[in-house]
């Protein structure tokens, strides 16, 4: 295999041959089996603080509180009310039932703590707080909260309703979103890929080879990521695992499609299938490596993000893509050559068959675009601009109760609590101040607008030099009003104690919002620089690199605008989750540029063969030859990302829709119409300052060769 980098030729051994192919497949099977059998589990992150780094003030407040002994318990809140119109008040019998529940629920409380109760001012609801261990694992919380819900469902009758909410309940419901998600996501993804591969190749068994290779790569990537969490500074969570799987399947299948298409093309030129595969790998590998390298480097840019969730996706996804490309370039070629040409039955490519490059649908598209580049290019830009218009009303930031597409009990319980109690009752804001400033701080906080109550936390050690004040807010959790109150609290306590810290769920949400904004300002320029650098090295053209980057950025903006219109008008989503704009940008730019890489590297290859015509002819031929396979790859990748919608978490649904639509937009419009139009319009300037832009002037207008009539 010959790889070119800045004019230097390096040669790597091919792993295909009469015996070598079998050996490679056998080694791959053994290696994959060993990787899958490794008894290693990934280190998981705390879902409650996945978007907040330890350096954030809210996390520091939690840590100090932990050191003071004030965070050993966290309450599960049981909200009890009567169903019916108008929220009927609780009767004396209902209150007696609540008293009985307080005693019964004591068995779930952590040792040394007591269950507490409180009635609402309107007399229509009661809350029962069950202190649970803050150090309990997710599995322990799932068991405890599940038992509580089962017990309450059996005990309450006669119209009384009990809903378990609060921090532990949200953790349990979030875990429930991903319960069995890996298997479900894998099955649906594999089914989608299988159907699309079957339609693409129209062969009863050809599709099995890339599906099996990529499927094994996906499972091996799980083990690789698990090992990575032991040696690299990242962990995994449900979202990062799902996204990594989608990346491996989507990107791995894309690389397989490109390689198989080139292999089939070479089988029509060469009798020896091993020679055909060697040439196919030689020709396809630079584009595949450039494409995968772009995605890996872009994902690694997330290492500069402060959000732990973003870093998890970045490092885990990068390891997944590396695994996918290794299987695509090392294992797939060997697996494809073992069964021979009959693998393509019933459409078996034979040596000497005519390669119909200047006929078919994509040749007609290429001719239409390159004949009228101004018209089709302008129309494409107008369409992209129209799709961007809804960005004007874009909103970001989902509260804890808005994370789910379905409505779990923790969310409905929080809504009921908010109807009868201060909205922040279930998860108070915590303020850590010096003990000698505690009384002054408590008085000042109690007088603040938006604060319902402020009282010292009883579990704080009496000998500590700091104390914790629990502050209950009036506003709904993670709302703009709650954020405004947090800002006022921080300003107030900073004036009393410059070392004061403000934490709690609302403070964490506010810190996460600021961190997400900071990450976008840092990571997005880095990703653009990485993509630009890869294109410069690959195409040796500044103009081409800049234009291709601009086209994928325009695709991202258009996809975001169209998706936000759908989310706002049809889905009813209140906003985009904080990490969605950055994740969508990274995936669309890094993956979207793939198709432009596949197209323009083929155009460059064709232009090198015909130096007298580097504009219309090469790009038309490149589009005609790659149009089918790139379109298939784009549709498949879009479908794979859409599979994220099987999980009832709004964040993943939003990423899936935006990236899926953006990939289709890039595949069907930008790569097929806009880029060929720009190449035609710019002519040699598109390749400036590379060698293709410096041909003799007298060769600018060559004698045209008659085009074969279309059949």
KOLFI-465967 format. One line per field, with one value per residue (C-alpha): residue in one letter; x, y, z; residue number from 0. Coordinates in steps of 0.5 Angstrom, whole numbers. Example, Ala and Ser with C-alpha at 12.3 -4.5 7.8 and 13.67 -1.06 7.14 Angstrom:
2
type	(A S)
c1	(25 27)
c2	(-9 -2)
c3	(16 14)
seq	(0 1)
This chain:
711
type	(X X X X X X X X X X X X X X X X X X X X X X X X X X X X X X X X X X X X X X X X X X X X X X X X X X X X X X X X X X X X X X X X X X X X X X X X X X X X X X X X X X X X X X X X X X X X X X X X X X X X X X X X X X X X X X X X X X X X X X X X X X X X X X X X X X X X X X X X X X X X X X X X X X X X X X X X X X X X X X X X X X X X X X X X X X X X X X X X X X X X X X X X X X X X X X X X X X X X X X X X X X X X X X X X X X X X X X X X X X X X X X X X X X X X X X X X X X X X X X X X X X X X X X X X X X X X X X X X X X X X X X X X X X X X X X X X X X X X X X X X X X X X X X X X X X X X X X X X X X X X X X X X X X X X X X X X X X X X X X X X X X X X X X X X X X X X X X X X X X X X X X X X X X X X X X X X X X X X X X X X X X X X X X X X X X X X X X X X X X X X X X X X X X X X X X X X X X X X X X X X X X X X X X X X X X X X X X X X X X X X X X X X X X X X X X X X X X X X X X X X X X X X X X X X X X X X X X X X X X X X X X X X X X X X X X X X X X X X X X X X X X X X X X X X X X X X X X X X X X X X X X X X X X X X X X X X X X X X X X X X X X X X X X X X X X X X X X X X X X X X X X X X X X X X X X X X X X X X X X X X X X X X X X X X X X X X X X X X X X X X X X X X X X X X X X X X X X X X X X X X X X X X X X X X X X X X X X X X X X X X X X X X X X X X X X X X X X X X X X X X X X X X X X X X X X X X X X X X X X X X X X X X X X X X X X X X X X X X X X X X X X X X X X X X X X X X X X X X X X X X X X X X X X X X X X X)
c1	(0 3 1 3 5 8 11 14 12 12 10 6 5 -1 -5 -8 -6 -8 -6 -5 -12 -14 -9 -11 -18 -16 -12 -17 -22 -17 -16 -23 -25 -20 -22 -29 -27 -23 -26 -26 -31 -31 -30 -37 -38 -43 -49 -51 -45 -43 -43 -40 -32 -29 -26 -33 -36 -42 -37 -33 -39 -41 -34 -33 -40 -38 -32 -36 -40 -46 -47 -48 -55 -59 -67 -72 -78 -85 -90 -97 -104 -111 -112 -118 -120 -118 -113 -118 -115 -112 -118 -116 -116 -111 -106 -107 -105 -99 -97 -97 -93 -87 -87 -87 -82 -77 -74 -71 -68 -60 -58 -58 -63 -70 -76 -79 -86 -89 -96 -97 -100 -106 -107 -108 -101 -96 -88 -85 -77 -73 -66 -62 -54 -51 -45 -50 -49 -54 -56 -57 -61 -65 -67 -69 -73 -76 -78 -81 -85 -88 -90 -93 -97 -100 -101 -105 -112 -118 -115 -109 -103 -95 -90 -82 -78 -72 -64 -64 -71 -68 -62 -66 -70 -64 -61 -68 -67 -61 -63 -62 -60 -54 -57 -63 -59 -54 -60 -63 -57 -55 -62 -62 -55 -56 -63 -59 -53 -58 -61 -54 -51 -57 -53 -56 -49 -45 -48 -46 -38 -38 -44 -40 -33 -36 -41 -34 -31 -36 -36 -28 -29 -33 -27 -22 -26 -26 -19 -18 -22 -17 -11 -14 -17 -24 -30 -36 -44 -50 -50 -42 -43 -49 -45 -39 -43 -46 -40 -36 -42 -43 -36 -34 -39 -38 -31 -33 -37 -32 -27 -32 -34 -27 -25 -31 -29 -22 -25 -27 -20 -16 -17 -13 -18 -12 -9 -15 -16 -9 -10 -17 -13 -8 -13 -18 -14 -11 -18 -21 -15 -15 -23 -22 -16 -20 -26 -21 -17 -24 -26 -19 -21 -26 -20 -20 -27 -28 -35 -33 -39 -36 -29 -32 -35 -29 -24 -29 -31 -24 -22 -28 -26 -19 -22 -27 -21 -16 -22 -24 -17 -14 -19 -24 -20 -18 -25 -27 -22 -23 -29 -27 -32 -38 -39 -42 -47 -52 -48 -41 -36 -31 -25 -25 -32 -34 -34 -39 -36 -40 -47 -52 -56 -50 -46 -52 -53 -45 -46 -52 -49 -42 -46 -50 -45 -48 -55 -54 -49 -53 -60 -56 -53 -60 -63 -58 -59 -67 -66 -61 -67 -70 -63 -66 -70 -66 -66 -61 -61 -66 -68 -67 -75 -74 -69 -74 -78 -83 -85 -82 -85 -79 -81 -89 -87 -83 -89 -94 -89 -88 -96 -96 -89 -83 -81 -74 -76 -74 -66 -65 -59 -53 -49 -42 -40 -35 -38 -37 -41 -46 -52 -51 -51 -57 -61 -59 -61 -67 -69 -67 -72 -73 -71 -77 -73 -65 -63 -57 -56 -57 -52 -46 -41 -41 -33 -32 -30 -35 -42 -48 -54 -60 -63 -70 -72 -79 -77 -77 -71 -66 -70 -68 -71 -67 -61 -62 -63 -57 -53 -56 -54 -47 -46 -49 -45 -39 -40 -40 -35 -30 -29 -36 -39 -46 -48 -54 -57 -59 -52 -49 -54 -52 -44 -46 -49 -43 -38 -42 -41 -34 -33 -36 -32 -25 -27 -31 -25 -20 -24 -24 -17 -16 -21 -17 -10 -12 -15 -9 -4 -9 -11 -5 -10 -11 -17 -20 -19 -22 -28 -30 -29 -34 -39 -39 -40 -46 -49 -48 -52 -57 -58 -59 -64 -68 -68 -70 -76 -78 -76 -80 -86 -87 -83 -85 -78 -77 -70 -63 -59 -53 -48 -52 -50 -42 -43 -47 -42 -37 -40 -43 -36 -32 -36 -39 -32 -31 -36 -32 -26 -28 -30 -25 -19 -22 -23 -15 -13 -17 -14 -7 -9 -11 -7 -10 -17 -17 -24 -30 -28 -25 -30 -36 -32 -31 -38 -40 -36 -37 -44 -47 -43 -42 -50 -51 -46 -49 -56 -53 -50 -56 -60 -55 -55 -63 -63 -61 -68 -70 -67 -72 -67 -68 -61 -59 -66 -63 -56 -59 -64 -59 -53 -58 -61 -54 -51 -57 -56 -49 -49 -55 -54 -47 -43 -47 -49 -45 -38 -38 -41 -36 -30 -33 -33 -26 -23 -15 -16 -20 -13 -9 -3 -2 1 -5 -6 0 -1 1 -3 -4 -7 -13 -17 -16 -19 -25 -26 -33 -37 -40 -48 -52 -55)
c2	(0 7 13 20 25 31 28 23 15 10 3 -2 -9 -12 -17 -20 -27 -34 -36 -29 -27 -34 -32 -25 -27 -33 -28 -23 -28 -30 -23 -21 -27 -25 -18 -20 -24 -19 -19 -11 -6 1 6 10 17 20 22 27 31 29 36 39 39 38 46 49 52 48 42 45 46 39 37 42 39 32 34 37 31 34 30 23 23 25 25 21 25 22 27 25 28 26 26 29 36 42 38 36 37 32 29 27 20 22 25 19 15 19 18 11 11 16 10 4 8 9 2 5 11 10 8 14 18 19 20 27 30 36 39 44 51 49 43 39 35 32 30 25 25 19 20 15 14 19 14 9 6 6 -1 0 6 3 -3 2 7 1 -3 4 5 -2 -1 5 3 -3 1 7 7 11 16 18 18 17 19 19 24 28 27 19 18 22 18 12 14 16 9 6 10 6 0 -5 0 -2 -9 -5 0 -5 -9 -4 -1 -8 -9 -2 -3 -10 -7 -2 -6 -11 -6 -3 -9 -13 -20 -25 -25 -20 -15 -20 -19 -12 -12 -18 -14 -8 -11 -15 -8 -5 -10 -10 -2 -3 -7 -2 4 0 -1 6 9 5 9 15 21 20 15 13 14 12 17 16 9 10 15 11 5 9 12 6 3 9 11 3 2 8 6 -1 2 6 0 -5 0 1 -7 -8 -3 -6 -13 -11 -9 -15 -22 -23 -22 -21 -16 -12 -11 -9 -3 -2 -1 3 8 8 8 15 18 13 15 22 22 17 22 28 25 22 29 33 28 29 36 35 33 41 41 42 38 31 29 32 29 22 22 25 20 14 16 17 10 7 10 8 1 1 4 -2 -7 -4 -3 -10 -15 -13 -13 -20 -23 -20 -24 -31 -32 -29 -26 -31 -26 -21 -26 -25 -18 -21 -17 -20 -18 -14 -11 -4 1 5 12 17 14 13 18 21 22 26 30 32 34 38 41 43 46 51 52 59 57 51 54 60 56 51 57 60 54 53 60 59 53 57 62 59 59 66 63 58 56 52 49 43 43 36 35 36 31 25 24 20 23 18 19 23 28 28 28 34 38 36 38 45 46 45 47 51 48 48 44 37 39 45 50 49 55 54 60 61 59 66 69 64 68 74 70 66 73 76 70 69 77 75 76 68 65 62 59 59 55 51 44 40 35 39 38 43 44 45 52 52 51 49 53 50 55 53 57 59 58 51 48 50 55 62 65 60 62 69 67 63 69 74 69 68 76 76 71 73 80 77 71 72 64 62 57 56 49 44 42 49 52 46 47 54 52 47 52 57 51 49 56 56 49 52 58 53 47 49 53 48 43 48 48 41 40 45 42 35 38 42 36 31 36 41 47 52 55 48 47 53 52 45 47 53 48 44 49 52 45 45 52 49 43 46 51 46 41 47 49 41 41 47 46 39 35 41 41 47 48 44 41 44 39 38 44 42 35 36 41 36 30 34 38 32 26 31 33 25 26 32 28 22 26 31 26 22 29 30 23 24 31 28 24 29 36 40 40 40 43 40 34 31 33 30 24 24 25 20 14 16 19 12 9 16 17 10 12 18 15 9 14 18 12 10 17 17 10 14 16 9 12 16 21 28 30 23 24 32 29 24 28 34 30 25 31 34 28 28 35 34 28 30 37 40 34 33 40 46 43 41 47 51 47 48 56 56 52 51 56 51 47 54 54 46 43 43 50 52 48 52 57 55 48 52 51 44 40 37 30 28 25 18 18 16 10)
c3	(0 -2 3 1 6 3 -3 1 -1 5 3 8 6 4 8 2 -2 -3 4 7 7 11 16 17 18 23 27 27 30 35 37 37 41 47 47 48 53 57 64 64 65 64 69 69 71 76 72 76 75 68 65 71 72 79 78 78 84 85 85 90 95 94 96 102 104 104 108 113 114 111 105 107 106 100 101 96 96 97 94 97 94 92 84 82 79 83 88 93 100 104 109 117 114 109 114 118 113 112 119 118 112 115 120 115 110 116 114 107 111 112 119 124 120 121 116 116 113 111 109 104 106 102 105 99 99 104 103 106 106 106 107 103 103 98 97 95 88 82 83 90 89 83 88 94 90 86 93 95 89 89 97 96 90 94 100 98 96 95 91 94 90 92 87 89 86 88 87 88 84 78 78 78 72 68 69 67 60 59 62 56 52 49 47 44 40 37 35 31 29 26 23 19 17 14 10 7 5 2 -2 -4 -6 -8 -6 -2 2 0 6 11 10 12 17 21 21 23 28 31 31 35 40 40 41 48 51 48 51 58 58 56 62 66 63 60 64 62 64 60 61 57 52 51 50 45 41 41 38 33 31 30 26 22 20 19 14 11 10 8 2 -1 0 -3 -9 -11 -10 -15 -20 -20 -21 -28 -30 -27 -27 -20 -14 -10 -14 -15 -8 -7 -12 -9 -2 -5 -8 -2 4 3 3 9 13 12 13 20 22 21 26 31 31 32 37 41 41 46 51 51 54 61 61 63 59 53 54 55 48 45 48 47 40 38 41 37 30 31 32 26 21 23 22 15 12 15 16 11 5 7 9 2 -2 1 -2 -9 -14 -13 -7 -11 -14 -18 -21 -21 -24 -29 -32 -38 -37 -39 -33 -35 -32 -37 -36 -31 -26 -23 -30 -32 -25 -26 -33 -31 -25 -29 -35 -31 -25 -23 -23 -19 -14 -13 -12 -7 -3 -3 0 5 7 8 12 17 19 25 28 30 36 38 45 49 56 59 66 70 69 61 60 58 52 56 63 69 76 78 73 75 82 81 78 83 88 85 85 92 95 93 87 90 96 93 92 96 94 99 101 105 109 115 121 124 118 118 122 117 111 113 115 108 104 107 105 98 92 90 96 100 106 109 115 117 115 122 120 119 125 130 131 124 122 116 116 110 109 106 101 98 92 89 82 78 78 72 70 68 74 79 75 77 84 84 81 87 92 90 90 97 100 96 100 107 106 100 100 100 96 92 90 89 83 80 81 78 72 72 72 66 62 63 61 55 52 54 51 44 44 45 41 35 33 34 30 24 25 25 19 15 16 14 8 6 7 3 -3 -3 -4 0 -4 -4 4 6 1 3 11 9 6 12 16 12 12 20 20 16 19 26 23 20 26 31 27 27 35 36 32 32 37 43 45 50 48 46 51 53 49 43 39 40 39 33 30 31 28 22 21 22 18 13 10 9 3 0 2 -2 -8 -9 -8 -14 -17 -16 -18 -25 -26 -25 -31 -35 -33 -39 -36 -28 -28 -31 -33 -27 -22 -27 -27 -20 -18 -23 -20 -13 -13 -12 -6 -3 -3 0 5 7 7 12 16 17 19 24 27 27 31 37 37 40 47 51 52 49 48 44 40 38 36 32 28 27 25 21 17 16 13 8 6 6 1 -3 -4 -2 -4 -10 -13 -9 -9 -16 -18 -14 -17 -24 -23 -20 -25 -24 -18 -14 -13 -12 -10 -12 -18 -21 -21 -25 -32 -38 -40 -47 -45 -42 -48 -50 -56 -53 -54 -56 -50 -51 -53 -46 -47)
seq	(0 1 2 3 4 5 6 7 8 9 10 11 12 13 14 15 16 17 18 19 20 21 22 23 24 25 26 27 28 29 30 31 32 33 34 35 36 37 38 39 40 41 42 43 44 45 46 47 48 49 50 51 52 53 54 55 56 57 58 59 60 61 62 63 64 65 66 67 68 69 70 71 72 73 74 75 76 77 78 79 80 81 82 83 84 85 86 87 88 89 90 91 92 93 94 95 96 97 98 99 100 101 102 103 104 105 106 107 108 109 110 111 112 113 114 115 116 117 118 119 120 121 122 123 124 125 126 127 128 129 130 131 132 133 134 135 136 137 138 139 140 141 142 143 144 145 146 147 148 149 150 151 152 153 154 155 156 157 158 159 160 161 162 163 164 165 166 167 168 169 170 171 172 173 174 175 176 177 178 179 180 181 182 183 184 185 186 187 188 189 190 191 192 193 194 195 196 197 198 199 200 201 202 203 204 205 206 207 208 209 210 211 212 213 214 215 216 217 218 219 220 221 222 223 224 225 226 227 228 229 230 231 232 233 234 235 236 237 238 239 240 241 242 243 244 245 246 247 248 249 250 251 252 253 254 255 256 257 258 259 260 261 262 263 264 265 266 267 268 269 270 271 272 273 274 275 276 277 278 279 280 281 282 283 284 285 286 287 288 289 290 291 292 293 294 295 296 297 298 299 300 301 302 303 304 305 306 307 308 309 310 311 312 313 314 315 316 317 318 319 320 321 322 323 324 325 326 327 328 329 330 331 332 333 334 335 336 337 338 339 340 341 342 343 344 345 346 347 348 349 350 351 352 353 354 355 356 357 358 359 360 361 362 363 364 365 366 367 368 369 370 371 372 373 374 375 376 377 378 379 380 381 382 383 384 385 386 387 388 389 390 391 392 393 394 395 396 397 398 399 400 401 402 403 404 405 406 407 408 409 410 411 412 413 414 415 416 417 418 419 420 421 422 423 424 425 426 427 428 429 430 431 432 433 434 435 436 437 438 439 440 441 442 443 444 445 446 447 448 449 450 451 452 453 454 455 456 457 458 459 460 461 462 463 464 465 466 467 468 469 470 471 472 473 474 475 476 477 478 479 480 481 482 483 484 485 486 487 488 489 490 491 492 493 494 495 496 497 498 499 500 501 502 503 504 505 506 507 508 509 510 511 512 513 514 515 516 517 518 519 520 521 522 523 524 525 526 527 528 529 530 531 532 533 534 535 536 537 538 539 540 541 542 543 544 545 546 547 548 549 550 551 552 553 554 555 556 557 558 559 560 561 562 563 564 565 566 567 568 569 570 571 572 573 574 575 576 577 578 579 580 581 582 583 584 585 586 587 588 589 590 591 592 593 594 595 596 597 598 599 600 601 602 603 604 605 606 607 608 609 610 611 612 613 614 615 616 617 618 619 620 621 622 623 624 625 626 627 628 629 630 631 632 633 634 635 636 637 638 639 640 641 642 643 644 645 646 647 648 649 650 651 652 653 654 655 656 657 658 659 660 661 662 663 664 665 666 667 668 669 670 671 672 673 674 675 676 677 678 679 680 681 682 683 684 685 686 687 688 689 690 691 692 693 694 695 696 697 698 699 700 701 702 703 704 705 706 707 708 709 710)
